[in-house]
Amino acid sequence: MSEGRPEFGYGQGRRPLWSERDRDAERVRDILRGSGLVEFVDTRPGFVVEGGRASQPFLVAYGGPGRDAAMEVAAYSRALAGAGLRVEPDADDDQTLRVWLSS
């Protein structure tokens, strides 16, 4: 790794990918964006990808009005499962999926 440069390059918006976890989270984001789904920003609802440390699943959640959550989370599930990722609903939060990359 070059000094000061992320080992795995940069994701969308020049997000630095310092670790394998960062790279894998960006892969999840790429799949969702490639399916026409929108990423959350301060001014727009959309998906958020977090977690994925120490063999734990990534958490893919919808950040936006609750009335849209079920439809959005279902679209995330279809996109990720269609790309070969293991996807399960989060038992504690109906706006969140647990996602594992293929081994």
N, CA, C and O atoms as a GROMACS GRO file, in nm:
protein
  412
    1MET      N    1   0.084  -0.118   0.000
    1MET     CA    2   0.000   0.000   0.000
    1MET      C    3   0.088   0.124   0.000
    1MET      O    4   0.182   0.134   0.078
    2SER      N    5   0.057   0.216  -0.087
    2SER     CA    6   0.130   0.343  -0.091
    2SER      C    7   0.091   0.427   0.030
    2SER      O    8  -0.023   0.426   0.075
    3GLU      N    9   0.188   0.499   0.080
    3GLU     CA   10   0.163   0.583   0.196
    3GLU      C   11   0.058   0.688   0.163
    3GLU      O   12   0.071   0.762   0.065
    4GLY      N   13  -0.048   0.696   0.246
    4GLY     CA   14  -0.151   0.796   0.227
    4GLY      C   15  -0.256   0.760   0.124
    4GLY      O   16  -0.352   0.835   0.106
    5ARG      N   17  -0.240   0.646   0.056
    5ARG     CA   18  -0.338   0.605  -0.045
    5ARG      C   19  -0.410   0.481   0.003
    5ARG      O   20  -0.347   0.389   0.056
    6PRO      N   21  -0.542   0.477  -0.013
    6PRO     CA   22  -0.617   0.360   0.031
    6PRO      C   23  -0.575   0.234  -0.046
    6PRO      O   24  -0.561   0.237  -0.168
    7GLU      N   25  -0.555   0.126   0.028
    7GLU     CA   26  -0.507   0.001  -0.032
    7GLU      C   27  -0.599  -0.050  -0.143
    7GLU      O   28  -0.552  -0.108  -0.240
    8PHE      N   29  -0.730  -0.029  -0.127
    8PHE     CA   30  -0.825  -0.082  -0.224
    8PHE      C   31  -0.884   0.026  -0.314
    8PHE      O   32  -0.988   0.007  -0.376
    9GLY      N   33  -0.817   0.140  -0.321
    9GLY     CA   34  -0.860   0.246  -0.411
    9GLY      C   35  -0.972   0.330  -0.354
    9GLY      O   36  -0.980   0.353  -0.233
   10TYR      N   37  -1.058   0.375  -0.444
   10TYR     CA   38  -1.166   0.464  -0.407
   10TYR      C   39  -1.298   0.413  -0.463
   10TYR      O   40  -1.302   0.356  -0.572
   11GLY      N   41  -1.404   0.434  -0.387
   11GLY     CA   42  -1.538   0.402  -0.433
   11GLY      C   43  -1.603   0.525  -0.494
   11GLY      O   44  -1.537   0.625  -0.521
   12GLN      N   45  -1.732   0.516  -0.514
   12GLN     CA   46  -1.806   0.628  -0.570
   12GLN      C   47  -1.791   0.750  -0.481
   12GLN      O   48  -1.786   0.738  -0.359
   13GLY      N   49  -1.782   0.866  -0.542
   13GLY     CA   50  -1.766   0.990  -0.467
   13GLY      C   51  -1.631   1.001  -0.401
   13GLY      O   52  -1.614   1.077  -0.305
   14ARG      N   53  -1.534   0.925  -0.452
   14ARG     CA   54  -1.397   0.923  -0.398
   14ARG      C   55  -1.392   0.875  -0.253
   14ARG      O   56  -1.306   0.916  -0.176
   15ARG      N   57  -1.487   0.787  -0.215
   15ARG     CA   58  -1.486   0.727  -0.081
   15ARG      C   59  -1.364   0.637  -0.071
   15ARG      O   60  -1.351   0.544  -0.150
   16PRO      N   61  -1.272   0.661   0.024
   16PRO     CA   62  -1.151   0.578   0.034
   16PRO      C   63  -1.186   0.438   0.084
   16PRO      O   64  -1.266   0.421   0.176
   17LEU      N   65  -1.123   0.338   0.023
   17LEU     CA   66  -1.145   0.199   0.058
   17LEU      C   67  -1.017   0.147   0.124
   17LEU      O   68  -0.930   0.091   0.056
   18TRP      N   69  -1.007   0.167   0.255
   18TRP     CA   70  -0.885   0.136   0.328
   18TRP      C   71  -0.869  -0.012   0.359
   18TRP      O   72  -0.756  -0.060   0.375
   19SER      N   73  -0.978  -0.085   0.367
   19SER     CA   74  -0.972  -0.224   0.413
   19SER      C   75  -1.055  -0.314   0.321
   19SER      O   76  -1.129  -0.266   0.236
   20GLU      N   77  -1.042  -0.446   0.341
   20GLU     CA   78  -1.126  -0.540   0.267
   20GLU      C   79  -1.273  -0.514   0.299
   20GLU      O   80  -1.358  -0.525   0.211
   21ARG      N   81  -1.301  -0.481   0.422
   21ARG     CA   82  -1.439  -0.451   0.462
   21ARG      C   83  -1.493  -0.331   0.384
   21ARG      O   84  -1.606  -0.335   0.336
   22ASP      N   85  -1.413  -0.226   0.369
   22ASP     CA   86  -1.454  -0.109   0.291
   22ASP      C   87  -1.480  -0.149   0.146
   22ASP      O   88  -1.579  -0.107   0.085
   23ARG      N   89  -1.389  -0.229   0.090
   23ARG     CA   90  -1.404  -0.275  -0.049
   23ARG      C   91  -1.532  -0.356  -0.066
   23ARG      O   92  -1.606  -0.336  -0.163
   24ASP      N   93  -1.559  -0.447   0.029
   24ASP     CA   94  -1.677  -0.532   0.020
   24ASP      C   95  -1.806  -0.451   0.038
   24ASP      O   96  -1.906  -0.478  -0.029
   25ALA      N   97  -1.804  -0.353   0.127
   25ALA     CA   98  -1.921  -0.266   0.144
   25ALA      C   99  -1.949  -0.189   0.016
   25ALA      O  100  -2.064  -0.168  -0.022
   26GLU      N  101  -1.843  -0.146  -0.052
   26GLU     CA  102  -1.860  -0.074  -0.178
   26GLU      C  103  -1.916  -0.169  -0.285
   26GLU      O  104  -1.992  -0.126  -0.371
   27ARG      N  105  -1.879  -0.295  -0.280
   27ARG     CA  106  -1.936  -0.393  -0.374
   27ARG      C  107  -2.088  -0.403  -0.353
   27ARG      O  108  -2.163  -0.406  -0.450
   28VAL      N  109  -2.132  -0.407  -0.228
   28VAL     CA  110  -2.275  -0.410  -0.198
   28VAL      C  111  -2.341  -0.284  -0.254
   28VAL      O  112  -2.446  -0.291  -0.317
   29ARG      N  113  -2.280  -0.169  -0.229
   29ARG     CA  114  -2.335  -0.042  -0.281
   29ARG      C  115  -2.341  -0.043  -0.433
   29ARG      O  116  -2.440   0.003  -0.492
   30ASP      N  117  -2.236  -0.095  -0.498
   30ASP     CA  118  -2.234  -0.101  -0.644
   30ASP      C  119  -2.348  -0.185  -0.699
   30ASP      O  120  -2.411  -0.147  -0.798
   31ILE      N  121  -2.376  -0.298  -0.634
   31ILE     CA  122  -2.486  -0.384  -0.679
   31ILE      C  123  -2.618  -0.308  -0.668
   31ILE      O  124  -2.699  -0.311  -0.761
   32LEU      N  125  -2.638  -0.241  -0.557
   32LEU     CA  126  -2.763  -0.167  -0.538
   32LEU      C  127  -2.776  -0.051  -0.637
   32LEU      O  128  -2.881  -0.033  -0.697
   33ARG      N  129  -2.669   0.026  -0.654
   33ARG     CA  130  -2.673   0.136  -0.750
   33ARG      C  131  -2.692   0.084  -0.892
   33ARG      O  132  -2.764   0.144  -0.971
   34GLY      N  133  -2.626  -0.027  -0.922
   34GLY     CA  134  -2.639  -0.087  -1.056
   34GLY      C  135  -2.779  -0.136  -1.086
   34GLY      O  136  -2.816  -0.154  -1.202
   35SER      N  137  -2.858  -0.158  -0.982
   35SER     CA  138  -2.997  -0.199  -0.997
   35SER      C  139  -3.092  -0.079  -1.001
   35SER      O  140  -3.214  -0.095  -0.999
   36GLY      N  141  -3.034   0.040  -1.006
   36GLY     CA  142  -3.114   0.161  -1.014
   36GLY      C  143  -3.164   0.213  -0.880
   36GLY      O  144  -3.250   0.300  -0.875
   37LEU      N  145  -3.110   0.160  -0.772
   37LEU     CA  146  -3.150   0.203  -0.639
   37LEU      C  147  -3.063   0.319  -0.593
   37LEU      O  148  -2.949   0.333  -0.637
   38VAL      N  149  -3.116   0.400  -0.507
   38VAL     CA  150  -3.054   0.526  -0.469
   38VAL      C  151  -2.992   0.515  -0.330
   38VAL      O  152  -3.052   0.460  -0.238
   39GLU      N  153  -2.871   0.569  -0.318
   39GLU     CA  154  -2.802   0.572  -0.189
   39GLU      C  155  -2.846   0.695  -0.108
   39GLU      O  156  -2.870   0.802  -0.163
   40PHE      N  157  -2.857   0.676   0.022
   40PHE     CA  158  -2.897   0.785   0.112
   40PHE      C  159  -2.794   0.897   0.111
   40PHE      O  160  -2.673   0.872   0.115
   41VAL      N  161  -2.843   1.018   0.105
   41VAL     CA  162  -2.765   1.139   0.131
   41VAL      C  163  -2.854   1.230   0.215
   41VAL      O  164  -2.974   1.204   0.228
   42ASP      N  165  -2.798   1.334   0.270
   42ASP     CA  166  -2.874   1.421   0.361
   42ASP      C  167  -3.004   1.473   0.300
   42ASP      O  168  -3.101   1.496   0.372
   43THR      N  169  -3.008   1.491   0.171
   43THR     CA  170  -3.126   1.550   0.107
   43THR      C  171  -3.214   1.449   0.035
   43THR      O  172  -3.313   1.487  -0.027
   44ARG      N  173  -3.178   1.320   0.044
   44ARG     CA  174  -3.253   1.220  -0.034
   44ARG      C  175  -3.255   1.087   0.040
   44ARG      O  176  -3.150   1.040   0.084
   45PRO      N  177  -3.372   1.024   0.053
   45PRO     CA  178  -3.379   0.892   0.115
   45PRO      C  179  -3.316   0.786   0.026
   45PRO      O  180  -3.309   0.803  -0.096
   46GLY      N  181  -3.272   0.677   0.087
   46GLY     CA  182  -3.214   0.568   0.010
   46GLY      C  183  -3.147   0.467   0.100
   46GLY      O  184  -3.170   0.464   0.221
   47PHE      N  185  -3.065   0.382   0.040
   47PHE     CA  186  -3.002   0.275   0.116
   47PHE      C  187  -2.876   0.321   0.188
   47PHE      O  188  -2.810   0.417   0.149
   48VAL      N  189  -2.847   0.249   0.297
   48VAL     CA  190  -2.727   0.270   0.377
   48VAL      C  191  -2.665   0.132   0.399
   48VAL      O  192  -2.737   0.036   0.428
   49VAL      N  193  -2.532   0.121   0.385
   49VAL     CA  194  -2.462  -0.005   0.409
   49VAL      C  195  -2.366   0.016   0.525
   49VAL      O  196  -2.283   0.107   0.523
   50GLU      N  197  -2.379  -0.069   0.627
   50GLU     CA  198  -2.293  -0.060   0.745
   50GLU      C  199  -2.254  -0.199   0.790
   50GLU      O  200  -2.303  -0.298   0.736
   51GLY      N  201  -2.166  -0.207   0.889
   51GLY     CA  202  -2.129  -0.335   0.948
   51GLY      C  203  -2.026  -0.410   0.864
   51GLY      O  204  -1.942  -0.350   0.797
   52GLY      N  205  -2.035  -0.544   0.870
   52GLY     CA  206  -1.945  -0.627   0.793
   52GLY      C  207  -1.810  -0.652   0.856
   52GLY      O  208  -1.718  -0.697   0.789
   53ARG      N  209  -1.797  -0.625   0.984
   53ARG     CA  210  -1.669  -0.647   1.051
   53ARG      C  211  -1.666  -0.784   1.119
   53ARG      O  212  -1.770  -0.834   1.162
   54ALA      N  213  -1.549  -0.842   1.127
   54ALA     CA  214  -1.526  -0.967   1.201
   54ALA      C  215  -1.627  -1.075   1.166
   54ALA      O  216  -1.691  -1.133   1.254
   55SER      N  217  -1.641  -1.102   1.038
   55SER     CA  218  -1.730  -1.208   0.988
   55SER      C  219  -1.878  -1.181   1.013
   55SER      O  220  -1.961  -1.271   0.994
   56GLN      N  221  -1.913  -1.063   1.055
   56GLN     CA  222  -2.053  -1.027   1.073
   56GLN      C  223  -2.111  -0.983   0.939
   56GLN      O  224  -2.038  -0.936   0.852
   57PRO      N  225  -2.242  -0.997   0.924
   57PRO     CA  226  -2.302  -0.954   0.797
   57PRO      C  227  -2.301  -0.802   0.784
   57PRO      O  228  -2.291  -0.729   0.883
   58PHE      N  229  -2.313  -0.757   0.660
   58PHE     CA  230  -2.338  -0.615   0.637
   58PHE      C  231  -2.484  -0.591   0.670
   58PHE      O  232  -2.567  -0.681   0.656
   59LEU      N  233  -2.515  -0.473   0.714
   59LEU     CA  234  -2.653  -0.431   0.736
   59LEU      C  235  -2.688  -0.332   0.626
   59LEU      O  236  -2.622  -0.229   0.611
   60VAL      N  237  -2.791  -0.364   0.552
   60VAL     CA  238  -2.838  -0.276   0.446
   60VAL      C  239  -2.974  -0.226   0.491
   60VAL      O  240  -3.069  -0.304   0.505
   61ALA      N  241  -2.983  -0.096   0.511
   61ALA     CA  242  -3.105  -0.038   0.566
   61ALA      C  243  -3.158   0.071   0.474
   61ALA      O  244  -3.086   0.128   0.393
   62TYR      N  245  -3.287   0.097   0.489
   62TYR     CA  246  -3.350   0.208   0.419
   62TYR      C  247  -3.353   0.327   0.512
   62TYR      O  248  -3.402   0.317   0.624
   63GLY      N  249  -3.301   0.438   0.467
   63GLY     CA  250  -3.306   0.563   0.542
   63GLY      C  251  -3.403   0.657   0.474
   63GLY      O  252  -3.369   0.721   0.375
   64GLY      N  253  -3.523   0.665   0.528
   64GLY     CA  254  -3.625   0.751   0.469
   64GLY      C  255  -3.757   0.732   0.538
   64GLY      O  256  -3.764   0.664   0.641
   65PRO      N  257  -3.863   0.790   0.482
   65PRO     CA  258  -3.995   0.779   0.543
   65PRO      C  259  -4.042   0.634   0.555
   65PRO      O  260  -4.026   0.555   0.462
   66GLY      N  261  -4.098   0.600   0.669
   66GLY     CA  262  -4.142   0.464   0.695
   66GLY      C  263  -4.243   0.411   0.595
   66GLY      O  264  -4.248   0.290   0.572
   67ARG      N  265  -4.322   0.497   0.534
   67ARG     CA  266  -4.424   0.451   0.439
   67ARG      C  267  -4.363   0.387   0.315
   67ARG      O  268  -4.429   0.308   0.248
   68ASP      N  269  -4.237   0.420   0.283
   68ASP     CA  270  -4.169   0.365   0.166
   68ASP      C  271  -4.080   0.247   0.199
   68ASP      O  272  -4.028   0.182   0.108
   69ALA      N  273  -4.060   0.218   0.326
   69ALA     CA  274  -3.958   0.122   0.369
   69ALA      C  275  -3.978  -0.018   0.313
   69ALA      O  276  -3.884  -0.076   0.258
   70ALA      N  277  -4.096  -0.074   0.324
   70ALA     CA  278  -4.118  -0.213   0.282
   70ALA      C  279  -4.087  -0.231   0.134
   70ALA      O  280  -4.023  -0.330   0.096
   71MET      N  281  -4.130  -0.140   0.052
   71MET     CA  282  -4.105  -0.149  -0.092
   71MET      C  283  -3.956  -0.138  -0.122
   71MET      O  284  -3.903  -0.214  -0.203
   72GLU      N  285  -3.889  -0.044  -0.058
   72GLU     CA  286  -3.746  -0.025  -0.082
   72GLU      C  287  -3.664  -0.145  -0.035
   72GLU      O  288  -3.577  -0.193  -0.107
   73VAL      N  289  -3.692  -0.194   0.085
   73VAL     CA  290  -3.617  -0.307   0.140
   73VAL      C  291  -3.639  -0.431   0.052
   73VAL      O  292  -3.546  -0.509   0.031
   74ALA      N  293  -3.759  -0.450   0.000
   74ALA     CA  294  -3.786  -0.562  -0.090
   74ALA      C  295  -3.702  -0.549  -0.218
   74ALA      O  296  -3.651  -0.648  -0.269
   75ALA      N  297  -3.689  -0.428  -0.269
   75ALA     CA  298  -3.606  -0.405  -0.389
   75ALA      C  299  -3.459  -0.433  -0.360
   75ALA      O  300  -3.389  -0.490  -0.443
   76TYR      N  301  -3.411  -0.394  -0.242
   76TYR     CA  302  -3.273  -0.423  -0.204
   76TYR      C  303  -3.251  -0.573  -0.199
   76TYR      O  304  -3.150  -0.624  -0.248
   77SER      N  305  -3.345  -0.643  -0.139
   77SER     CA  306  -3.334  -0.788  -0.125
   77SER      C  307  -3.326  -0.856  -0.262
   77SER      O  308  -3.242  -0.943  -0.284
   78ARG      N  309  -3.414  -0.816  -0.352
   78ARG     CA  310  -3.413  -0.875  -0.488
   78ARG      C  311  -3.281  -0.849  -0.559
   78ARG      O  312  -3.224  -0.940  -0.620
   79ALA      N  313  -3.232  -0.727  -0.552
   79ALA     CA  314  -3.108  -0.692  -0.621
   79ALA      C  315  -2.990  -0.770  -0.566
   79ALA      O  316  -2.909  -0.822  -0.643
   80LEU      N  317  -2.979  -0.777  -0.435
   80LEU     CA  318  -2.863  -0.843  -0.373
   80LEU      C  319  -2.870  -0.994  -0.392
   80LEU      O  320  -2.768  -1.057  -0.424
   81ALA      N  321  -2.986  -1.053  -0.372
   81ALA     CA  322  -3.000  -1.198  -0.392
   81ALA      C  323  -2.977  -1.233  -0.539
   81ALA      O  324  -2.917  -1.336  -0.570
   82GLY      N  325  -3.024  -1.148  -0.628
   82GLY     CA  326  -3.003  -1.170  -0.771
   82GLY      C  327  -2.857  -1.166  -0.811
   82GLY      O  328  -2.818  -1.226  -0.911
   83ALA      N  329  -2.776  -1.096  -0.732
   83ALA     CA  330  -2.632  -1.089  -0.758
   83ALA      C  331  -2.556  -1.201  -0.686
   83ALA      O  332  -2.433  -1.205  -0.690
   84GLY      N  333  -2.630  -1.291  -0.620
   84GLY     CA  334  -2.566  -1.406  -0.556
   84GLY      C  335  -2.527  -1.387  -0.411
   84GLY      O  336  -2.457  -1.471  -0.355
   85LEU      N  337  -2.571  -1.279  -0.349
   85LEU     CA  338  -2.540  -1.258  -0.208
   85LEU      C  339  -2.648  -1.324  -0.121
   85LEU      O  340  -2.764  -1.336  -0.162
   86ARG      N  341  -2.608  -1.366  -0.004
   86ARG     CA  342  -2.704  -1.422   0.093
   86ARG      C  343  -2.771  -1.306   0.165
   86ARG      O  344  -2.704  -1.218   0.219
   87VAL      N  345  -2.903  -1.306   0.165
   87VAL     CA  346  -2.980  -1.196   0.221
   87VAL      C  347  -3.087  -1.251   0.315
   87VAL      O  348  -3.159  -1.345   0.280
   88GLU      N  349  -3.096  -1.193   0.434
   88GLU     CA  350  -3.199  -1.229   0.531
   88GLU      C  351  -3.255  -1.102   0.593
   88GLU      O  352  -3.182  -1.004   0.610
   89PRO      N  353  -3.384  -1.103   0.627
   89PRO     CA  354  -3.437  -0.987   0.700
   89PRO      C  355  -3.374  -0.981   0.839
   89PRO      O  356  -3.341  -1.085   0.897
   90ASP      N  357  -3.359  -0.863   0.891
   90ASP     CA  358  -3.311  -0.844   1.028
   90ASP      C  359  -3.431  -0.862   1.121
   90ASP      O  360  -3.530  -0.790   1.109
   91ALA      N  361  -3.423  -0.957   1.211
   91ALA     CA  362  -3.534  -0.988   1.301
   91ALA      C  363  -3.570  -0.871   1.392
   91ALA      O  364  -3.682  -0.864   1.443
   92ASP      N  365  -3.477  -0.780   1.413
   92ASP     CA  366  -3.500  -0.668   1.506
   92ASP      C  367  -3.542  -0.538   1.438
   92ASP      O  368  -3.580  -0.442   1.506
   93ASP      N  369  -3.537  -0.534   1.304
   93ASP     CA  370  -3.566  -0.408   1.234
   93ASP      C  371  -3.619  -0.439   1.095
   93ASP      O  372  -3.545  -0.490   1.011
   94ASP      N  373  -3.745  -0.407   1.069
   94ASP     CA  374  -3.805  -0.439   0.939
   94ASP      C  375  -3.758  -0.348   0.827
   94ASP      O  376  -3.800  -0.367   0.712
   95GLN      N  377  -3.674  -0.251   0.856
   95GLN     CA  378  -3.616  -0.166   0.752
   95GLN      C  379  -3.472  -0.204   0.722
   95GLN      O  380  -3.401  -0.129   0.656
   96THR      N  381  -3.428  -0.321   0.770
   96THR     CA  382  -3.288  -0.361   0.756
   96THR      C  383  -3.277  -0.506   0.710
   96THR      O  384  -3.355  -0.592   0.750
   97LEU      N  385  -3.178  -0.530   0.624
   97LEU     CA  386  -3.142  -0.664   0.580
   97LEU      C  387  -3.004  -0.699   0.633
   97LEU      O  388  -2.920  -0.612   0.651
   98ARG      N  389  -2.984  -0.826   0.657
   98ARG     CA  390  -2.850  -0.880   0.689
   98ARG      C  391  -2.797  -0.942   0.560
   98ARG      O  392  -2.866  -1.023   0.497
   99VAL      N  393  -2.676  -0.906   0.521
   99VAL     CA  394  -2.622  -0.944   0.390
   99VAL      C  395  -2.482  -0.999   0.405
   99VAL      O  396  -2.396  -0.939   0.470
  100TRP      N  397  -2.458  -1.116   0.343
  100TRP     CA  398  -2.326  -1.178   0.339
  100TRP      C  399  -2.283  -1.190   0.194
  100TRP      O  400  -2.362  -1.227   0.108
  101LEU      N  401  -2.157  -1.157   0.166
  101LEU     CA  402  -2.102  -1.178   0.033
  101LEU      C  403  -2.077  -1.326   0.013
  101LEU      O  404  -2.056  -1.400   0.109
  102SER      N  405  -2.079  -1.370  -0.110
  102SER     CA  406  -2.048  -1.510  -0.141
  102SER      C  407  -1.906  -1.541  -0.100
  102SER      O  408  -1.816  -1.458  -0.115
  103SER      N  409  -1.886  -1.661  -0.050
  103SER     CA  410  -1.752  -1.699  -0.005
  103SER      C  411  -1.665  -1.738  -0.122
  103SER      O  412  -1.548  -1.773  -0.104
   0.00000   0.00000   0.00000
